[in-house]
Amino acid sequence: MKKTDNTLYHYTASELINPQHPVTVFVIGCGGTGSQMLNNLARVHKALIAIGHPGLHVTAFDGDIITEANLSRQLFSSSELGLNKATALITRINRFYGLRWKAQPIQYELKSDRINCNILVTCVDNVAIRLDIGKAFKRIIQHGSGADKRNFYWMDLGNSRFTGQIVLGTRGEIKQPSKTRNTIKHLPVITELFPYLKKFEKEDQGPSCSLAEALTKQDLFINSILAQYGSNLIWKMFRELRLNYHGVFINLQTLNTNPIKVK
């Protein structure tokens, strides 16, 4: 007797699979995780081009400058000290890969509930930014206020010193193949999975004066490991066209990973 497959899947928005133009991605925050994520997204872009997809067009947002404390844990060198993080990273990636990605040397601000990209990636320490985006998503889903129909997904990557999580969610419901069973239209975003985030709204890790101090807040490889998992999830969206997991919890002390199932 044939065993029934009860696995639930979310199929990638069709608009992203066969687009006429590169898929637009906003990366908010270019520090420990964001700097790693940008480099990985460039690799995803080149791989997509190789399989006949238009690839990605990324815009990076960060208003901070590079300091001594950022070296080693973040992807910056001593020659870049004093430069804006977003500008330094995008300039380097554009030169290395021959791209025309864009840097915004400012803090990202959400205006009129418009999120003018296909995929939003947040790599920030600030809980308030997540809450603002979460509120905008909720308003858009409930009322359609100021909704930009080009936005489909929000991936959030966050961490403490040794642990972290990745959550990929959708703006409302994504149309699924009509003849396919066991599909899920909506993936919850970070603020839906963790409504208690508001308790931490006023907490901010703040800047570190040295690399040694920075490592007491976030361990050396937590950011790069998060970025690897996050970029792999985005790659699977395009390569396999569907997901049965939309996030993961990671613990570097116990070496445990716990995936978040589509359900």
MIVEX-353931 format. One record per atom (N, C-alpha, C): residue in one letter; x, y, z. Coordinates in steps of 0.2 Angstrom, whole numbers, padded with zeros to 4 digits, always signed. Last residue first. Example, Ala and Ser with C-alpha at 12.3 -4.5 7.8 and 13.67 -1.06 7.14 Angstrom:
// residues 2
S+0064-0011+0035
S+0068-0005+0036
S+0064+0000+0039
A+0066-0028+0039
A+0062-0022+0039
A+0066-0016+0039
***
This chain:
// residues 263
K+0018+0125+0041
K+0012+0122+0044
K+0006+0127+0044
V+0034+0121+0039
V+0029+0124+0036
V+0022+0121+0039
K+0045+0120+0054
K+0041+0117+0048
K+0036+0122+0045
I+0060+0125+0058
I+0053+0128+0058
I+0049+0125+0052
P+0073+0115+0065
P+0070+0118+0059
P+0063+0120+0061
N+0086+0117+0076
N+0079+0115+0075
N+0075+0118+0070
T+0102+0111+0080
T+0098+0116+0075
T+0091+0113+0075
N+0115+0112+0092
N+0109+0109+0090
N+0106+0114+0085
L+0127+0114+0098
L+0127+0112+0091
L+0121+0109+0089
T+0127+0120+0110
T+0125+0113+0110
T+0126+0110+0103
Q+0132+0132+0106
Q+0135+0129+0112
Q+0133+0122+0112
L+0125+0137+0096
L+0132+0135+0094
L+0135+0132+0100
N+0109+0134+0090
N+0113+0135+0096
N+0120+0132+0095
I+0096+0140+0080
I+0103+0137+0080
I+0106+0139+0087
F+0081+0137+0071
F+0084+0139+0078
F+0091+0136+0078
V+0074+0142+0056
V+0078+0137+0060
V+0080+0141+0066
G+0062+0141+0042
G+0066+0145+0047
G+0070+0139+0051
H+0053+0134+0035
H+0053+0141+0033
H+0058+0145+0038
Y+0051+0119+0026
Y+0054+0122+0032
Y+0055+0130+0030
N+0048+0116+0013
N+0044+0112+0019
N+0046+0115+0025
L+0046+0126-0002
L+0049+0125+0005
L+0045+0120+0009
R+0050+0127-0019
R+0045+0126-0014
R+0049+0124-0007
L+0059+0128-0029
L+0053+0131-0030
L+0048+0130-0025
E+0072+0124-0029
E+0068+0119-0028
E+0060+0121-0029
R+0078+0137-0032
R+0081+0131-0035
R+0075+0125-0035
F+0071+0147-0025
F+0072+0147-0032
F+0074+0141-0035
M+0071+0142-0012
M+0065+0145-0015
M+0065+0145-0022
K+0085+0139-0010
K+0080+0134-0011
K+0073+0136-0014
W+0090+0152-0008
W+0092+0148-0014
W+0087+0142-0015
I+0084+0155+0004
I+0082+0159-0002
I+0084+0155-0008
L+0091+0146+0012
L+0084+0145+0012
L+0081+0149+0006
N+0104+0150+0011
N+0102+0143+0008
N+0095+0143+0007
S+0104+0162+0018
S+0105+0162+0011
S+0103+0155+0007
G+0102+0156+0031
G+0097+0161+0028
G+0097+0161+0020
Y+0113+0148+0033
Y+0106+0145+0033
Y+0101+0150+0030
Q+0123+0159+0032
Q+0123+0153+0028
Q+0116+0149+0027
A+0119+0167+0042
A+0119+0170+0035
A+0119+0164+0030
L+0122+0160+0054
L+0115+0162+0052
L+0114+0164+0045
I+0136+0159+0052
I+0132+0153+0052
I+0124+0154+0050
S+0139+0172+0054
S+0141+0169+0048
S+0137+0162+0047
N+0135+0174+0068
N+0132+0178+0062
N+0133+0175+0055
I+0143+0165+0075
I+0135+0165+0075
I+0132+0168+0069
F+0157+0166+0077
F+0154+0163+0071
F+0146+0163+0070
L+0160+0173+0089
L+0163+0174+0082
L+0160+0172+0076
D+0146+0179+0098
D+0151+0175+0097
D+0154+0175+0090
Q+0141+0194+0105
Q+0140+0189+0100
Q+0146+0186+0098
K+0146+0199+0117
K+0139+0200+0115
K+0137+0195+0110
T+0159+0197+0118
T+0155+0196+0124
T+0148+0196+0123
L+0164+0203+0106
L+0163+0195+0107
L+0160+0193+0113
A+0165+0216+0109
A+0160+0214+0104
A+0159+0206+0105
E+0176+0216+0117
E+0170+0218+0120
E+0164+0215+0115
A+0186+0213+0107
A+0185+0209+0113
A+0178+0210+0116
L+0185+0224+0098
L+0182+0217+0096
L+0181+0212+0102
S+0178+0238+0107
S+0183+0234+0104
S+0181+0227+0102
C+0167+0245+0110
C+0173+0249+0109
C+0178+0245+0106
S+0151+0243+0102
S+0156+0240+0106
S+0162+0244+0105
P+0134+0250+0103
P+0140+0249+0100
P+0146+0247+0105
G+0119+0241+0108
G+0124+0247+0108
G+0130+0245+0105
Q+0109+0232+0110
Q+0115+0230+0112
Q+0120+0236+0112
D+0094+0237+0118
D+0098+0238+0112
D+0105+0236+0114
E+0077+0237+0123
E+0084+0234+0123
E+0088+0235+0117
K+0064+0241+0120
K+0069+0246+0123
K+0076+0244+0123
E+0058+0229+0117
E+0058+0235+0112
E+0063+0240+0114
F+0055+0217+0123
F+0062+0219+0122
F+0063+0225+0118
K+0041+0216+0122
K+0044+0216+0129
K+0052+0219+0129
K+0038+0213+0109
K+0038+0220+0112
K+0041+0221+0118
L+0039+0200+0107
L+0045+0204+0106
L+0045+0211+0108
Y+0028+0191+0109
Y+0031+0194+0115
Y+0037+0199+0113
P+0025+0185+0097
P+0022+0192+0098
P+0024+0195+0105
F+0033+0177+0086
F+0035+0179+0093
F+0032+0185+0095
L+0026+0175+0075
L+0028+0169+0078
L+0030+0170+0086
E+0024+0188+0071
E+0018+0183+0072
E+0020+0177+0076
T+0036+0193+0069
T+0032+0196+0074
T+0026+0192+0075
I+0041+0185+0059
I+0044+0184+0065
I+0040+0187+0071
V+0027+0178+0049
V+0033+0182+0050
V+0035+0182+0057
P+0020+0163+0043
P+0020+0168+0048
P+0027+0172+0048
L+0015+0160+0027
L+0020+0159+0032
L+0021+0164+0037
H+0001+0155+0018
H+0004+0160+0022
H+0009+0157+0027
K-0003+0144+0010
K-0002+0150+0007
K+0002+0156+0011
I+0003+0128+0009
I+0001+0133+0014
I+0003+0140+0010
T-0003+0112+0002
T+0001+0118+0001
T-0002+0123+0007
N-0008+0099-0001
N-0004+0100+0005
N+0000+0106+0004
R-0008+0097-0019
R-0011+0096-0013
R-0006+0098-0007
T-0010+0107-0034
T-0005+0104-0029
T-0008+0103-0022
K-0017+0113-0043
K-0018+0106-0044
K-0013+0103-0038
S-0014+0127-0041
S-0021+0125-0040
S-0021+0117-0040
P+0000+0133-0032
P-0002+0129-0038
P-0009+0126-0037
Q-0005+0148-0022
Q-0001+0141-0023
Q-0004+0138-0029
K-0002+0165-0018
K-0006+0160-0022
K-0001+0153-0023
I+0001+0169-0002
I+0004+0168-0009
I+0000+0163-0012
E-0006+0181+0009
E-0006+0174+0006
E-0003+0174-0001
G+0005+0192+0019
G-0002+0189+0017
G-0001+0182+0014
R+0020+0191+0016
R+0015+0197+0016
R+0009+0194+0014
T+0028+0178+0025
T+0025+0181+0019
T+0021+0187+0020
G+0044+0173+0032
G+0037+0174+0032
G+0034+0177+0025
L+0057+0165+0039
L+0055+0168+0033
L+0047+0168+0032
V+0068+0167+0052
V+0061+0166+0050
V+0059+0169+0044
I+0081+0161+0062
I+0079+0163+0055
I+0072+0162+0054
Q+0090+0164+0077
Q+0085+0161+0073
Q+0084+0164+0066
G+0103+0159+0089
G+0100+0163+0084
G+0094+0160+0080
T+0116+0159+0102
T+0110+0157+0098
T+0107+0162+0093
F+0126+0166+0108
F+0127+0159+0105
F+0121+0156+0102
R+0121+0179+0110
R+0128+0178+0109
R+0130+0171+0106
S+0107+0181+0099
S+0110+0183+0105
S+0118+0181+0104
N+0100+0186+0083
N+0104+0181+0087
N+0106+0185+0094
G+0090+0185+0067
G+0092+0188+0074
G+0096+0183+0078
L+0083+0188+0052
L+0089+0185+0055
L+0091+0188+0062
D+0069+0187+0043
D+0072+0190+0048
D+0077+0186+0051
M+0062+0190+0027
M+0066+0185+0031
M+0069+0189+0036
W+0047+0191+0019
W+0051+0195+0024
W+0055+0189+0028
Y+0040+0192+0002
Y+0043+0189+0008
Y+0047+0193+0013
F+0033+0201-0007
F+0031+0194-0006
F+0033+0191+0001
N+0030+0216-0015
N+0033+0213-0009
N+0029+0206-0008
R+0022+0222-0025
R+0028+0219-0027
R+0032+0215-0021
K+0011+0229-0020
K+0010+0222-0022
K+0017+0218-0024
D+0011+0238-0007
D+0015+0238-0013
D+0015+0230-0015
A-0002+0246+0002
A+0001+0240+0000
A+0005+0240-0007
G-0009+0256+0008
G-0003+0258+0005
G+0001+0252+0003
S-0019+0244+0016
S-0017+0251+0016
S-0010+0252+0014
G-0025+0232+0017
G-0022+0233+0011
G-0020+0241+0010
H-0030+0227+0029
H-0033+0233+0026
H-0031+0234+0019
Q-0023+0216+0034
Q-0030+0217+0036
Q-0033+0222+0031
I-0010+0217+0027
I-0014+0211+0027
I-0021+0212+0028
I-0006+0230+0031
I-0007+0228+0024
I-0011+0222+0023
R-0006+0228+0045
R-0010+0233+0042
R-0012+0231+0035
K+0005+0218+0046
K-0002+0217+0049
K-0007+0222+0046
F+0015+0225+0040
F+0013+0219+0037
F+0006+0218+0039
A+0017+0235+0050
A+0015+0237+0043
A+0012+0231+0039
K+0020+0228+0061
K+0014+0232+0061
K+0012+0233+0054
G+0033+0223+0057
G+0027+0218+0058
G+0021+0222+0058
I+0040+0235+0056
I+0039+0231+0050
I+0033+0226+0051
D+0040+0238+0069
D+0037+0243+0065
D+0035+0239+0058
L+0047+0227+0075
L+0040+0228+0077
L+0037+0233+0072
R+0060+0228+0069
R+0056+0223+0068
R+0048+0224+0069
I+0063+0241+0075
I+0063+0240+0068
I+0058+0234+0066
A+0064+0237+0088
A+0059+0242+0086
A+0058+0242+0079
V+0075+0229+0090
V+0069+0226+0090
V+0063+0230+0087
N+0091+0230+0083
N+0085+0234+0085
N+0078+0230+0085
D+0100+0222+0076
D+0099+0221+0083
D+0093+0225+0086
V+0096+0215+0060
V+0097+0221+0064
V+0096+0219+0072
C+0093+0211+0046
C+0099+0208+0050
C+0100+0214+0055
T+0080+0207+0035
T+0082+0211+0041
T+0087+0207+0045
V+0075+0208+0019
V+0079+0204+0024
V+0082+0208+0029
L+0062+0206+0008
L+0065+0210+0013
L+0069+0206+0018
I+0059+0204-0009
I+0061+0201-0003
I+0064+0205+0002
N+0054+0214-0017
N+0051+0208-0018
N+0052+0204-0011
C+0051+0231-0012
C+0055+0226-0014
C+0052+0219-0014
N+0046+0242-0004
N+0047+0242-0012
N+0052+0237-0014
I+0034+0243+0006
I+0040+0240+0006
I+0042+0238-0001
R+0024+0255+0014
R+0027+0253+0007
R+0033+0250+0008
D+0018+0262+0024
D+0017+0254+0024
D+0020+0252+0017
S+0024+0275+0024
S+0017+0273+0021
S+0016+0266+0020
K+0040+0269+0026
K+0036+0275+0024
K+0029+0273+0021
L+0053+0264+0036
L+0047+0262+0033
L+0042+0268+0032
E+0070+0267+0034
E+0063+0270+0037
E+0058+0267+0033
Y+0086+0262+0038
Y+0080+0261+0034
Y+0074+0263+0038
Q+0099+0274+0039
Q+0095+0269+0043
Q+0088+0268+0039
I+0111+0275+0025
I+0106+0278+0030
I+0102+0272+0034
P+0117+0273+0013
P+0121+0274+0019
P+0117+0277+0024
Q+0113+0261+0002
Q+0109+0267+0005
Q+0113+0268+0012
A+0119+0254-0013
A+0120+0256-0006
A+0116+0262-0004
K+0115+0242-0026
K+0115+0249-0023
K+0115+0249-0015
W+0123+0233-0039
W+0119+0234-0033
W+0120+0241-0030
R+0128+0229-0051
R+0126+0236-0050
R+0121+0237-0044
L+0143+0219-0053
L+0136+0220-0052
L+0135+0228-0052
G+0155+0211-0053
G+0153+0215-0059
G+0146+0217-0059
Y+0160+0205-0042
Y+0155+0201-0046
Y+0153+0205-0053
F+0169+0215-0037
F+0171+0208-0037
F+0167+0204-0042
R+0162+0227-0038
R+0168+0226-0041
R+0170+0219-0042
N+0151+0224-0029
N+0150+0226-0036
N+0156+0225-0041
I+0157+0221-0017
I+0154+0216-0021
I+0153+0218-0028
R+0163+0234-0014
R+0167+0228-0015
R+0164+0223-0019
T+0151+0242-0013
T+0156+0244-0018
T+0161+0238-0019
I+0144+0235-0003
I+0141+0235-0010
I+0147+0237-0015
L+0153+0238+0008
L+0151+0231+0006
L+0149+0231-0001
A+0154+0252+0009
A+0160+0248+0008
A+0158+0241+0005
T+0140+0256+0010
T+0144+0258+0004
T+0150+0254+0003
A+0137+0250+0023
A+0133+0248+0016
A+0137+0250+0010
K+0146+0257+0031
K+0146+0249+0030
K+0143+0247+0024
N+0156+0270+0027
N+0150+0268+0029
N+0149+0260+0027
L+0173+0271+0034
L+0168+0271+0029
L+0162+0268+0031
G+0181+0269+0045
G+0178+0275+0044
G+0174+0276+0038
L+0191+0256+0038
L+0189+0260+0044
L+0187+0267+0042
E+0196+0249+0028
E+0189+0252+0027
E+0187+0255+0033
S+0208+0243+0031
S+0208+0248+0026
S+0201+0252+0025
S+0204+0233+0039
S+0207+0239+0042
S+0207+0245+0037
S+0188+0226+0033
S+0196+0226+0034
S+0198+0233+0037
F+0174+0216+0036
F+0177+0222+0035
F+0185+0222+0036
L+0162+0207+0040
L+0167+0206+0034
L+0170+0213+0032
Q+0164+0204+0058
Q+0160+0207+0052
Q+0165+0207+0046
R+0174+0199+0066
R+0167+0196+0067
R+0163+0199+0061
S+0185+0207+0060
S+0185+0200+0061
S+0178+0197+0061
L+0180+0223+0065
L+0184+0219+0061
L+0184+0212+0064
N+0172+0231+0073
N+0169+0227+0068
N+0173+0223+0064
A+0180+0239+0082
A+0177+0233+0085
A+0173+0229+0080
E+0185+0249+0073
E+0190+0243+0075
E+0186+0237+0078
T+0171+0252+0062
T+0176+0254+0068
T+0180+0248+0069
I+0162+0260+0049
I+0166+0254+0051
I+0171+0256+0057
I+0146+0268+0053
I+0153+0268+0050
I+0156+0262+0053
D+0128+0266+0049
D+0134+0266+0053
D+0141+0266+0049
G+0117+0265+0042
G+0119+0271+0043
G+0126+0272+0047
D+0112+0254+0029
D+0115+0255+0035
D+0118+0262+0036
F+0105+0244+0016
F+0104+0250+0021
F+0108+0249+0027
A+0106+0238+0000
A+0108+0238+0007
A+0108+0244+0010
T+0098+0230-0013
T+0099+0237-0010
T+0101+0236-0003
V+0100+0219-0027
V+0100+0220-0019
V+0102+0228-0018
H+0093+0209-0038
H+0096+0216-0037
H+0095+0218-0030
L+0096+0193-0044
L+0094+0197-0039
L+0097+0204-0040
G+0091+0184-0059
G+0095+0185-0053
G+0092+0190-0049
P+0084+0179-0071
P+0087+0186-0071
P+0091+0188-0065
H+0089+0162-0074
H+0085+0167-0070
H+0088+0174-0071
G+0098+0152-0079
G+0093+0156-0084
G+0089+0160-0080
I+0108+0147-0071
I+0102+0143-0073
I+0097+0146-0077
A+0116+0158-0069
A+0119+0152-0073
A+0113+0147-0075
I+0109+0166-0062
I+0110+0168-0069
I+0113+0162-0073
L+0109+0159-0050
L+0103+0160-0053
L+0104+0162-0061
A+0123+0161-0046
A+0120+0154-0048
A+0114+0154-0051
K+0123+0175-0044
K+0127+0172-0050
K+0125+0165-0051
H+0115+0176-0033
H+0113+0179-0039
H+0117+0176-0045
V+0121+0168-0023
V+0115+0166-0026
V+0113+0169-0032
R+0132+0177-0022
R+0133+0170-0024
R+0127+0167-0027
A+0126+0188-0016
A+0129+0188-0023
A+0131+0182-0026
L+0122+0182-0004
L+0117+0184-0010
L+0120+0185-0016
N+0134+0182+0002
N+0131+0175+0000
N+0125+0177-0005
N+0136+0195+0005
N+0141+0191+0001
N+0138+0185-0002
L+0125+0198+0013
L+0126+0201+0006
L+0131+0198+0002
M+0128+0190+0024
M+0122+0189+0020
M+0123+0192+0013
Q+0139+0197+0030
Q+0139+0190+0028
Q+0134+0188+0023
S+0133+0209+0034
S+0139+0209+0029
S+0140+0202+0026
G+0122+0204+0042
G+0121+0208+0036
G+0127+0208+0031
T+0129+0200+0054
T+0125+0195+0049
T+0124+0198+0042
G+0136+0211+0058
G+0139+0204+0058
G+0135+0200+0053
G+0129+0223+0047
G+0134+0222+0052
G+0136+0215+0052
C+0120+0230+0040
C+0126+0227+0036
C+0131+0226+0041
G+0103+0232+0038
G+0108+0231+0043
G+0114+0227+0039
I+0092+0225+0027
I+0092+0230+0032
I+0097+0228+0037
V+0092+0223+0010
V+0095+0220+0016
V+0096+0226+0021
F+0079+0220-0002
F+0082+0225+0003
F+0085+0221+0008
V+0079+0214-0019
V+0080+0212-0012
V+0082+0218-0008
T+0070+0210-0033
T+0073+0215-0029
T+0073+0213-0022
V+0075+0200-0047
V+0071+0200-0041
V+0074+0205-0036
P+0076+0207-0063
P+0079+0204-0057
P+0075+0205-0051
H+0062+0205-0074
H+0068+0208-0071
H+0070+0205-0065
Q+0052+0196-0077
Q+0055+0199-0082
Q+0061+0203-0080
P+0052+0180-0068
P+0051+0187-0068
P+0055+0190-0075
N+0048+0166-0063
N+0050+0168-0070
N+0049+0176-0071
I+0048+0167-0049
I+0051+0161-0053
I+0053+0163-0060
L+0041+0177-0044
L+0048+0177-0043
L+0052+0172-0047
E+0028+0175-0047
E+0031+0181-0049
E+0039+0181-0049
S+0025+0164-0039
S+0026+0163-0046
S+0030+0169-0049
A+0032+0161-0023
A+0027+0165-0028
A+0030+0165-0035
T+0035+0144-0019
T+0037+0151-0020
T+0033+0155-0025
Y+0024+0134-0009
Y+0027+0135-0016
Y+0029+0143-0017
H+0026+0126+0005
H+0024+0132+0003
H+0028+0133-0004
Y+0019+0110+0011
Y+0024+0114+0007
Y+0021+0121+0006
L+0018+0096+0022
L+0016+0103+0020
L+0021+0107+0016
T+0017+0079+0021
T+0021+0085+0021
T+0018+0091+0018
N+0011+0067+0019
N+0007+0072+0022
N+0011+0079+0024
D+0010+0055+0007
D+0014+0060+0010
D+0010+0066+0012
T+0005+0039+0011
T+0003+0045+0009
T+0008+0050+0012
K+0012+0024+0004
K+0011+0028+0009
K+0010+0035+0007
K+0003+0011-0005
K+0007+0017-0005
K+0006+0021+0001
M+0004-0006+0000
M+0000+0000+0000
M+0004+0006+0000
***
